[in-house]
Amino acid sequence: MIRRTLARARGRHRDGVVIAFVPRYTWDHEARAEAAMLEITRPGWSVLYGTGSRLFHAIATWPTPEPVLICDRTIDGLKTQMREAETTALVQRRQLPTTGRS
C-alpha cells in the first residue's frame, strides 16, 4: 500500500488559528421573491430562480406527455412563455382523438 504524507494545513485551517465566521448572505432576494410570488399566483407551475444562472425557471406540474420546462432572464418573459405553453397544451388536448363509438 502506498501512503501519502498529508501536507501541512495553511491559511485559515491550520491549528491554533481563530475561526473566521463568514456572514450569510441571500443572493438576489428580490428575484427569488418574484419567483415565489409567481408560483403562488399561477397554480400548475413550479417557479424557481437560479442564483448561479440568473434565470427564472418554470416547470409544469400538470400531466403532460413530455416535461415542460421554461427558462427566461426576466419574470415578464417567463410569464409570456408560461401563457404560450398553457395555450399550446389546451390546443393539443382538444386535438386528441376520442375513443368513443360513433
BELCORZI-V674291 format. One record per helix or strand of 3 or more residues. SS is the DSSP state (A for helix, B for strand). FROM is the first residue (numbers start at 1). LEN is the number of residues. If there is no record, write none. Layout:
BEGIN
ss=SS from=FROM len=LEN
ss=SS from=FROM len=LEN
END
This chain:
BEGIN
ss=A from=11 len=3
ss=A from=29 len=13
ss=B from=45 len=6
ss=B from=55 len=6
ss=B from=69 len=4
ss=A from=75 len=20
END
